């Protein structure tokens, strides 16, 4: 409902690939790091759907959601 499903999927795939590559074969470590990095991003994006039922989320909320993850680390 937030319109962010594709963004979540693409960012999630990128982050998971990066964490798997950095974990030197330790998938448990990669999955834990993926969870820590993705959870705030996913939660903020999912919250956009319920912020203003029947209308768009505020621009501030959209900006916070899209900037809730760093892809360089």
Residue pairs with C-beta under 8 A, 6 or more apart in sequence:
1 49
1 50
2 45
2 46
2 47
2 48
2 49
2 57
3 48
4 45
4 46
4 48
4 65
7 45
7 66
8 41
8 42
8 45
11 38
11 41
11 69
11 71
12 34
12 38
12 42
14 71
15 34
15 37
15 38
15 69
15 71
16 30
16 34
19 30
19 31
19 33
19 34
19 37
20 27
20 30
22 30
22 33
23 29
23 30
23 33
37 69
38 69
40 68
40 69
41 65
41 68
41 69
43 68
44 61
44 64
44 65
44 68
45 65
45 66
45 68
47 57
47 61
47 65
48 57
48 61
48 62
48 65
49 57
51 57
51 58
51 61
52 58
57 65
